[in-house]
Amino acid sequence: MAITRIHAIKATVSGAVNYICNEKKTDSSLLISSFGTTPETAANDFKFTLSHTDSSDPNKAFHLIQSFAPGEVSAKEANKIGEELADQLLKGRYSYIVATHTDKGHIHNHILFCAADNIYYKKYHDCKRTYWDIRHLNDELCEAHNLSVIREDQHKAKKYKEWLSDKSGTSWKSKLKSDINETIKLAHSYEEFLSLMQAKGYQIKDSEISPEAHKYIGFLAPGQVKWIRGREKSLGPEYTKERIKERIEEKARIRAERMKKLTTRPQSLIDTSQERFSESPGLMRWAEKENLKRAAQIQSKLAEMGFKSLEEVDERIEALHQQAKTGKKATIALDKDIKSAAEILRYARQYSEKKKYDRNYKKSKDPERYYQTHNYDLHLAWGARDILESAGINPETINLQDIESRYEKLCADRMATSDAYKKAERECEKLKQSRDALLTFIGQEPSQDIDRDKKIIR
């Protein structure tokens, strides 16, 4: 389990770096990793990138905090997860530092990244959509590392104490939200919702929805002293009275759409195991005839695609599965190449722009005075040169256009590879659905091994 929250840095980058890289909090700086910068050079590196932006946005960096449950992850693994989150979120374009703190009761990561990217010099846009991207990536990484995942309303971050209270079921707000969610599933109207909540023992006030009514509905559970208001800041945006009514209406609309799809999509076989079918022979006969028609439509569709047997369908599914698996691995490999190429491009541009200061420094008759005047530009030039040389690249003979072309080609290859494997996954899933529907219709479990070459598709 990991909880995330993010905020902008508008004051000094160095102050934030000093805080997250504190030796006492990071096991003598052993739990620090970075990309496109270092803790020592971050202030200058970020300043250089930000100087190329046209935006008047005051944000200099963003500070992302990723907290883990006590005892669920080691400090080393937490740092690795933080780096993976930064890589997947920032896609090798933004410089970042990941520092893992072990001084609290729970291990947590501090991820500090520049507010502008190193490739296109565009500002990071912090909004609900990008925060949902962070939460989605964070949940995927937790699942990949066999950690528990929290599902929250509107993906809104919680403080650790609030999460712990919710987990133990001791929070009045948690109990109220659980009861509201449960009641919405049962209610067919807003008025019925109010009646059902009262039947659970809740007192309710200001439930009317009108311009003249009180803005927020109030709930008081048995044994509770203070009323809880259905406000966004209190319960979340899903628990205002207007939103509760909308959720009930949405549930009815979704149910109607599902019923419509059930009767119009030939791929959906009717589940006749439900009690209502066993109690009605007429309904059962209708369902059997309808399923026969739908199964025939699936068989016809597969035949049009060139399949002569279910064995051939299985072979195609396996081929698509392997294609998607290979494509996914290739995409991961390209992501690593892109990250490396982005770093080289970032420092190649930096050195190309600042190397004149290094040359002038060497030619200066008063190097100490020149250094005092241009130390910022000199350190950028020297730092970029060291990085390029450590990568086996001669800074003096580097071709910036070639590096930019290579980076753009890697990005294009990555997009094509990603699109191809996702297309294979979608086709594979559709064939599985059709195959499993036919197997169910002929009385075979989809997971069972059968002599499928004898099941001819005509």
Backbone torsions as a table, in degrees:
resi	resn	phi	psi	omega
1	MET	NA	133.6	175.0
2	ALA	-140.2	136.3	177.4
3	ILE	-108.5	139.2	-178.0
4	THR	-123.2	149.2	169.9
5	ARG	-152.4	157.2	-173.2
6	ILE	-142.3	145.9	173.6
7	HIS	-148.0	158.7	-176.9
8	ALA	-86.8	150.9	174.0
9	ILE	-106.9	116.4	-178.8
10	LYS	-110.5	-16.5	-176.0
11	ALA	-89.8	-101.6	-177.1
12	THR	-116.6	134.6	176.9
13	VAL	-70.7	-39.6	-177.1
14	SER	-60.0	-37.3	178.8
15	GLY	-63.3	-42.9	179.2
16	ALA	-66.7	-40.1	178.9
17	VAL	-63.0	-45.8	-179.6
18	ASN	-60.4	-38.0	-179.4
19	TYR	-68.2	-51.0	-174.0
20	ILE	-72.8	-23.8	-177.4
21	CYS	-99.4	17.9	178.2
22	ASN	-57.4	125.4	-175.7
23	GLU	-59.7	-36.0	-177.7
24	LYS	-68.6	-25.4	-178.3
25	LYS	-93.1	-18.9	-171.7
26	THR	-117.7	28.7	178.4
27	ASP	54.8	57.1	-180.0
28	SER	57.4	39.8	176.1
29	SER	68.9	13.8	178.8
30	LEU	-77.0	-19.7	-176.1
31	LEU	-104.1	44.5	179.2
32	ILE	-126.4	131.1	174.5
33	SER	-134.2	159.1	-175.7
34	SER	-153.8	165.8	176.0
35	PHE	-143.9	131.9	176.9
36	GLY	69.5	11.2	179.2
37	THR	-170.8	179.5	172.2
38	THR	-138.5	161.8	177.2
39	PRO	-57.0	-32.3	-178.0
40	GLU	-75.0	-29.6	-173.8
41	THR	-111.0	0.8	-172.7
42	ALA	-56.1	-43.8	-177.7
43	ALA	-58.7	-45.3	178.6
44	ASN	-71.0	-40.2	-179.1
45	ASP	-62.7	-45.2	179.9
46	PHE	-65.2	-40.4	-179.6
47	LYS	-61.9	-40.5	179.3
48	PHE	-62.1	-47.5	-179.5
49	THR	-65.2	-44.6	-179.1
50	LEU	-64.4	-26.9	-179.4
51	SER	-67.7	-15.3	-179.4
52	HIS	-95.2	0.0	-178.5
53	THR	-90.6	149.7	177.7
54	ASP	-95.2	-9.2	-173.3
55	SER	-72.5	144.7	174.9
56	SER	-88.3	3.0	178.2
57	ASP	-56.4	125.4	-175.7
58	PRO	-78.0	-7.6	-176.2
59	ASN	-65.9	127.9	179.0
60	LYS	-99.8	-29.6	-179.0
61	ALA	-159.8	172.4	173.8
62	PHE	-127.1	140.9	-177.9
63	HIS	-113.7	110.0	-178.5
64	LEU	-106.2	127.8	-179.0
65	ILE	-112.2	130.0	-178.7
66	GLN	-123.6	108.8	-174.9
67	SER	-105.2	139.5	-179.3
68	PHE	-112.4	154.5	177.9
69	ALA	-68.7	148.0	-179.4
70	PRO	-58.4	131.5	174.7
71	GLY	77.9	-0.1	-175.0
72	GLU	-87.9	-20.2	-174.8
73	VAL	-149.3	147.4	176.3
74	SER	-81.5	162.0	-179.5
75	ALA	-62.3	-39.6	-179.0
76	LYS	-65.2	-44.3	179.3
77	GLU	-67.7	-36.9	178.6
78	ALA	-60.9	-41.8	178.6
79	ASN	-63.9	-38.5	178.4
80	LYS	-65.1	-42.4	179.0
81	ILE	-64.5	-40.0	177.6
82	GLY	-62.1	-40.8	178.3
83	GLU	-66.7	-39.4	178.0
84	GLU	-64.7	-39.9	178.1
85	LEU	-63.2	-44.7	179.1
86	ALA	-62.5	-41.6	-179.1
87	ASP	-64.8	-45.0	-176.8
88	GLN	-72.5	-34.0	-179.6
89	LEU	-75.9	-44.8	-171.5
90	LEU	-95.5	-10.4	171.1
91	LYS	53.1	36.7	175.2
92	GLY	71.4	13.7	-176.9
93	ARG	-104.9	-25.8	-176.7
94	TYR	-108.9	137.5	173.7
95	SER	-71.4	142.0	-178.9
96	TYR	-149.2	162.6	171.5
97	ILE	-129.6	133.4	175.2
98	VAL	-114.8	121.3	178.5
99	ALA	-123.4	125.1	-179.6
100	THR	-98.6	123.1	-178.7
101	HIS	-99.8	136.3	-179.4
102	THR	-121.4	13.7	-174.3
103	ASP	-86.1	-8.3	-179.1
104	LYS	-103.8	-178.0	178.1
105	GLY	-70.2	-18.3	178.7
106	HIS	-132.0	142.4	178.2
107	ILE	-71.4	139.7	178.5
108	HIS	-148.3	150.9	179.1
109	ASN	-102.3	143.3	168.9
110	HIS	-113.6	117.6	179.6
111	ILE	-112.4	113.3	179.8
112	LEU	-109.1	120.7	179.9
113	PHE	-131.8	151.0	-178.3
114	CYS	-62.5	144.4	-178.0
115	ALA	-74.2	-12.2	178.3
116	ALA	-123.6	147.1	-179.3
117	ASP	-85.0	158.8	-174.8
118	ASN	-83.8	-11.1	-174.1
119	ILE	-98.4	-53.4	-175.8
120	TYR	-108.9	-2.8	179.4
121	TYR	56.8	40.9	177.1
122	LYS	-102.0	144.9	-179.5
123	LYS	-75.9	142.4	174.3
124	TYR	-69.4	132.6	-177.4
125	HIS	-101.4	106.4	179.9
126	ASP	-87.5	112.2	-178.4
127	CYS	-152.3	-176.3	-179.1
128	LYS	-61.9	-38.4	-178.5
129	ARG	-65.4	-47.5	-179.2
130	THR	-68.1	-32.6	176.8
131	TYR	-67.7	-36.8	175.5
132	TRP	-64.5	-36.4	175.1
133	ASP	-58.3	-43.6	179.4
134	ILE	-61.8	-48.3	-178.8
135	ARG	-62.0	-41.3	-179.2
136	HIS	-64.3	-47.2	178.3
137	LEU	-63.1	-40.8	179.8
138	ASN	-61.6	-44.2	178.8
139	ASP	-64.0	-41.6	178.7
140	GLU	-61.9	-42.0	179.6
141	LEU	-66.5	-39.7	177.7
142	CYS	-61.4	-42.9	178.7
143	GLU	-64.7	-40.7	180.0
144	ALA	-65.1	-30.0	179.7
145	HIS	-98.8	15.9	177.1
146	ASN	59.3	37.4	174.5
147	LEU	-103.0	155.5	178.5
148	SER	-70.2	155.7	-177.3
149	VAL	-124.1	133.0	177.4
150	ILE	-92.7	131.8	173.1
151	ARG	-105.3	119.5	-175.3
152	GLU	-123.3	151.4	178.1
153	ASP	-61.7	126.7	178.1
154	GLN	57.9	18.1	176.1
155	HIS	55.2	33.5	-179.8
156	LYS	-83.0	133.0	-177.6
157	ALA	-69.2	147.9	176.4
158	LYS	-119.0	153.7	170.3
159	LYS	-71.7	153.5	-176.2
160	TYR	-58.6	-42.3	-179.5
161	LYS	-61.4	-37.7	179.7
162	GLU	-68.4	-40.7	178.2
163	TRP	-62.6	-43.7	-178.9
164	LEU	-63.7	-39.1	177.9
165	SER	-65.1	-42.6	178.1
166	ASP	-62.5	-41.2	-177.0
167	LYS	-63.3	-39.1	-179.4
168	SER	-81.1	-10.6	177.6
169	GLY	77.1	18.6	-176.6
170	THR	-94.0	-6.4	-176.5
171	SER	-83.9	130.5	175.8
172	TRP	-60.9	-40.7	-179.1
173	LYS	-64.4	-41.3	179.3
174	SER	-62.7	-43.4	179.3
175	LYS	-64.8	-41.4	179.8
176	LEU	-63.3	-46.8	-179.7
177	LYS	-62.6	-38.6	177.6
178	SER	-63.0	-42.9	179.2
179	ASP	-67.4	-38.5	178.1
180	ILE	-63.5	-46.2	-179.7
181	ASN	-60.8	-43.2	-179.8
182	GLU	-65.5	-40.0	-177.9
183	THR	-71.5	-36.3	177.4
184	ILE	-59.6	-36.6	179.7
185	LYS	-64.5	-30.2	-176.6
186	LEU	-90.4	-29.5	-171.9
187	ALA	-78.1	144.3	175.5
188	HIS	-103.3	-7.2	178.8
189	SER	-155.6	164.7	179.5
190	TYR	-63.6	-38.5	180.0
191	GLU	-65.2	-40.3	178.3
192	GLU	-66.6	-35.6	176.3
193	PHE	-57.7	-47.0	-179.6
194	LEU	-61.6	-41.2	179.6
195	SER	-64.8	-41.8	-179.0
196	LEU	-67.7	-37.6	177.5
197	MET	-65.8	-38.6	177.2
198	GLN	-66.2	-34.8	177.6
199	ALA	-66.0	-25.6	176.4
200	LYS	-77.6	-7.8	177.9
201	GLY	107.5	0.5	-178.4
202	TYR	-79.2	139.6	164.9
203	GLN	-89.4	139.9	-176.7
204	ILE	-129.7	137.1	175.5
205	LYS	-136.5	157.4	177.9
206	ASP	57.0	42.8	-178.0
207	SER	-86.4	-14.9	-177.9
208	GLU	-65.4	140.4	178.6
209	ILE	-108.5	102.2	178.8
210	SER	-163.5	161.1	179.6
211	PRO	-60.5	-28.4	-177.0
212	GLU	-85.2	-18.3	-174.4
213	ALA	-76.6	163.2	174.9
214	HIS	-59.5	143.9	-172.6
215	LYS	-65.2	-35.2	-172.1
216	TYR	-120.8	135.6	174.6
217	ILE	-72.3	151.0	179.6
218	GLY	-122.1	141.3	178.8
219	PHE	-126.1	139.5	176.5
220	LEU	-135.6	113.1	-178.0
221	ALA	-82.2	157.8	176.6
222	PRO	-57.6	128.3	179.8
223	GLY	88.0	-5.5	-179.4
224	GLN	-90.6	143.6	-177.3
225	VAL	-92.7	-47.9	-175.9
226	LYS	-99.4	140.5	176.0
227	TRP	-69.0	146.6	173.1
228	ILE	-108.8	123.9	-179.5
229	ARG	-89.2	143.6	178.2
230	GLY	-82.1	65.5	179.8
231	ARG	-105.7	156.6	177.5
232	GLU	-60.3	-42.4	-177.8
233	LYS	-70.3	-22.8	-176.7
234	SER	-92.2	-56.3	-177.3
235	LEU	-108.2	-23.7	-175.4
236	GLY	116.6	162.2	-174.9
237	PRO	-65.5	-16.3	-178.8
238	GLU	-84.0	-0.3	-171.5
239	TYR	-123.7	17.0	168.7
240	THR	-75.8	158.3	-176.9
241	LYS	-64.5	-33.4	177.8
242	GLU	-65.5	-42.0	-178.3
243	ARG	-71.6	-34.5	176.6
244	ILE	-60.9	-44.5	178.4
245	LYS	-63.2	-42.0	179.1
246	GLU	-62.6	-39.7	-179.8
247	ARG	-64.6	-38.5	177.9
248	ILE	-65.5	-42.9	179.2
249	GLU	-68.1	-37.7	177.2
250	GLU	-63.5	-39.4	178.9
251	LYS	-60.9	-42.8	178.6
252	ALA	-65.1	-40.7	179.4
253	ARG	-65.5	-43.1	-180.0
254	ILE	-64.3	-39.7	178.4
255	ARG	-61.9	-41.0	180.0
256	ALA	-66.3	-40.5	178.8
257	GLU	-65.1	-38.6	178.6
258	ARG	-64.5	-39.9	178.3
259	MET	-64.9	-36.9	178.7
260	LYS	-65.5	-43.8	179.9
261	LYS	-65.5	-35.9	-178.6
262	LEU	-61.0	-33.1	-177.6
263	THR	-94.8	-6.0	-177.8
264	THR	-115.1	-20.4	-177.5
265	ARG	-93.3	117.5	-179.6
266	PRO	-66.7	-19.8	-178.1
267	GLN	-72.7	-19.3	-175.1
268	SER	-92.8	106.2	175.3
269	LEU	-78.5	146.5	-177.5
270	ILE	-80.5	130.1	178.8
271	ASP	-79.5	106.9	-176.0
272	THR	-92.5	8.2	179.6
273	SER	-81.8	-7.7	-179.6
274	GLN	-68.5	152.7	-174.7
275	GLU	-60.2	-34.7	-176.2
276	ARG	-64.2	-26.1	178.3
277	PHE	-77.1	-39.8	179.8
278	SER	-66.9	-26.0	-179.3
279	GLU	-86.7	-9.6	-178.0
280	SER	-132.2	98.5	178.9
281	PRO	-58.0	-35.2	179.9
282	GLY	-66.1	-43.4	178.3
283	LEU	-64.6	-37.7	178.9
284	MET	-64.7	-43.4	178.9
285	ARG	-62.2	-41.4	178.3
286	TRP	-61.7	-43.9	-178.1
287	ALA	-64.8	-39.3	-179.8
288	GLU	-65.1	-41.8	177.5
289	LYS	-65.2	-41.3	179.9
290	GLU	-64.7	-41.1	178.6
291	ASN	-66.2	-36.9	177.0
292	LEU	-61.2	-42.9	179.3
293	LYS	-65.1	-43.1	-178.1
294	ARG	-69.1	-38.2	177.5
295	ALA	-63.4	-38.5	178.4
296	ALA	-64.3	-38.2	177.8
297	GLN	-63.8	-40.8	178.3
298	ILE	-64.9	-44.7	178.3
299	GLN	-59.8	-42.0	179.8
300	SER	-63.9	-41.9	179.8
301	LYS	-63.6	-44.3	179.0
302	LEU	-64.9	-37.6	178.1
303	ALA	-64.6	-39.7	177.2
304	GLU	-62.9	-28.2	178.6
305	MET	-81.5	-3.0	175.7
306	GLY	99.5	3.8	-179.7
307	PHE	-84.7	132.6	-180.0
308	LYS	-104.1	-16.1	179.7
309	SER	-153.7	164.2	176.9
310	LEU	-67.5	-24.3	176.0
311	GLU	-63.4	-39.9	177.8
312	GLU	-67.3	-35.2	176.4
313	VAL	-63.3	-44.2	178.8
314	ASP	-61.4	-40.6	179.8
315	GLU	-63.4	-40.3	178.8
316	ARG	-67.5	-40.4	177.8
317	ILE	-60.1	-45.0	179.7
318	GLU	-64.3	-40.6	178.8
319	ALA	-63.7	-42.5	178.3
320	LEU	-65.7	-38.2	178.4
321	HIS	-61.5	-45.4	179.3
322	GLN	-66.6	-37.8	177.8
323	GLN	-62.8	-44.2	179.0
324	ALA	-65.8	-40.5	179.7
325	LYS	-63.3	-44.8	178.6
326	THR	-64.9	-42.8	-179.9
327	GLY	-63.2	-37.3	179.7
328	LYS	-66.6	-41.6	177.2
329	LYS	-63.1	-41.0	178.9
330	ALA	-64.6	-36.8	178.5
331	THR	-64.8	-41.5	178.0
332	ILE	-63.1	-41.6	178.4
333	ALA	-64.3	-40.3	177.8
334	LEU	-66.2	-35.0	176.9
335	ASP	-59.3	-40.4	178.7
336	LYS	-66.9	-41.4	178.6
337	ASP	-64.8	-39.4	179.6
338	ILE	-65.2	-41.7	178.9
339	LYS	-60.5	-44.8	179.1
340	SER	-65.4	-44.1	-179.6
341	ALA	-65.6	-36.2	179.4
342	ALA	-65.1	-38.0	179.4
343	GLU	-67.8	-42.3	177.9
344	ILE	-62.9	-43.5	179.6
345	LEU	-62.4	-41.9	-179.7
346	ARG	-59.4	-46.0	-178.1
347	TYR	-79.3	-27.0	175.7
348	ALA	-65.3	-43.1	177.2
349	ARG	-65.7	-42.0	-178.7
350	GLN	-62.2	-45.5	-179.2
351	TYR	-68.4	-39.6	179.6
352	SER	-59.6	-36.5	-177.8
353	GLU	-80.5	-31.4	-172.5
354	LYS	-108.0	-2.3	-175.7
355	LYS	-65.2	-24.7	179.4
356	LYS	-62.1	-31.4	178.9
357	TYR	-69.6	-37.0	176.8
358	ASP	-65.2	-42.4	179.8
359	ARG	-66.4	-42.7	178.8
360	ASN	-66.0	-35.0	178.3
361	TYR	-63.1	-42.8	-180.0
362	LYS	-66.7	-30.3	-178.4
363	LYS	-89.3	-11.9	-173.9
364	SER	-64.9	142.5	176.5
365	LYS	-79.9	-18.9	177.3
366	ASP	-131.7	76.1	-175.2
367	PRO	-56.0	-37.8	-177.3
368	GLU	-64.5	-42.3	178.6
369	ARG	-67.8	-40.8	178.8
370	TYR	-62.1	-40.1	179.5
371	TYR	-63.4	-43.7	-180.0
372	GLN	-60.5	-33.6	-178.4
373	THR	-81.0	-34.5	-171.7
374	HIS	-124.2	30.2	-175.2
375	ASN	-63.0	-34.6	178.9
376	TYR	-61.6	-50.0	-178.7
377	ASP	-68.2	-35.6	179.4
378	LEU	-65.6	-43.1	179.8
379	HIS	-65.9	-34.1	175.7
380	LEU	-65.1	-42.7	178.8
381	ALA	-64.8	-46.1	-178.0
382	TRP	-67.8	-40.9	179.0
383	GLY	-64.2	-44.1	179.0
384	ALA	-63.5	-41.0	-180.0
385	ARG	-62.4	-43.1	-179.6
386	ASP	-62.9	-41.9	-179.9
387	ILE	-64.1	-45.1	-179.4
388	LEU	-63.7	-42.7	179.9
389	GLU	-66.4	-36.8	178.1
390	SER	-67.1	-22.6	177.3
391	ALA	-90.0	5.0	178.4
392	GLY	81.0	22.3	-177.6
393	ILE	-112.1	131.8	176.6
394	ASN	-80.9	113.3	-176.8
395	PRO	-61.2	-27.4	-175.3
396	GLU	-79.1	-21.9	-177.6
397	THR	-112.1	9.7	-175.8
398	ILE	-68.5	141.4	178.7
399	ASN	-107.4	102.9	-175.0
400	LEU	-61.9	-37.4	-178.8
401	GLN	-65.4	-39.4	178.6
402	ASP	-64.2	-40.3	179.7
403	ILE	-65.8	-42.1	178.1
404	GLU	-63.3	-41.0	179.6
405	SER	-64.4	-41.2	179.8
406	ARG	-64.5	-41.9	179.7
407	TYR	-62.5	-46.8	-179.4
408	GLU	-63.0	-37.1	179.2
409	LYS	-67.5	-41.6	177.7
410	LEU	-61.0	-41.5	178.8
411	CYS	-64.4	-41.1	178.9
412	ALA	-66.1	-42.4	178.1
413	ASP	-63.0	-38.9	-179.5
414	ARG	-64.9	-42.5	179.4
415	MET	-63.6	-44.0	-179.8
416	ALA	-64.4	-43.4	-179.9
417	THR	-65.2	-42.3	179.2
418	SER	-64.3	-45.0	179.1
419	ASP	-61.4	-39.5	-177.5
420	ALA	-66.5	-45.1	-177.2
421	TYR	-72.6	-31.7	177.3
422	LYS	-69.8	-35.8	175.9
423	LYS	-64.0	-41.4	177.7
424	ALA	-63.6	-39.4	177.9
425	GLU	-62.5	-43.1	-179.7
426	ARG	-65.0	-44.0	-179.9
427	GLU	-64.6	-39.9	179.0
428	CYS	-61.6	-44.0	-178.4
429	GLU	-65.4	-40.6	178.8
430	LYS	-63.5	-42.8	178.5
431	LEU	-65.4	-37.8	177.7
432	LYS	-61.3	-42.8	-179.4
433	GLN	-62.7	-44.1	179.2
434	SER	-65.4	-44.2	179.7
435	ARG	-62.4	-46.9	-177.7
436	ASP	-64.6	-34.4	177.8
437	ALA	-63.9	-42.3	179.3
438	LEU	-67.6	-41.2	179.7
439	LEU	-63.1	-40.3	178.0
440	THR	-63.5	-39.7	-177.9
441	PHE	-65.7	-37.3	-178.2
442	ILE	-90.2	7.6	172.6
443	GLY	90.3	18.2	178.6
444	GLN	-111.9	140.8	174.1
445	GLU	-72.0	136.7	-179.7
446	PRO	-55.1	-28.7	-177.7
447	SER	-86.4	-10.2	-177.4
448	GLN	-76.4	147.6	173.6
449	ASP	-86.4	127.6	179.4
450	ILE	-133.7	165.8	177.9
451	ASP	-80.6	79.4	-168.3
452	ARG	-75.0	-15.9	179.8
453	ASP	-69.2	-14.3	178.5
454	LYS	-89.4	-11.0	179.9
455	LYS	-89.4	91.4	-174.1
456	ILE	-80.5	137.0	174.6
457	ILE	-97.6	114.3	-175.8
458	ARG	-103.2	NA	NA
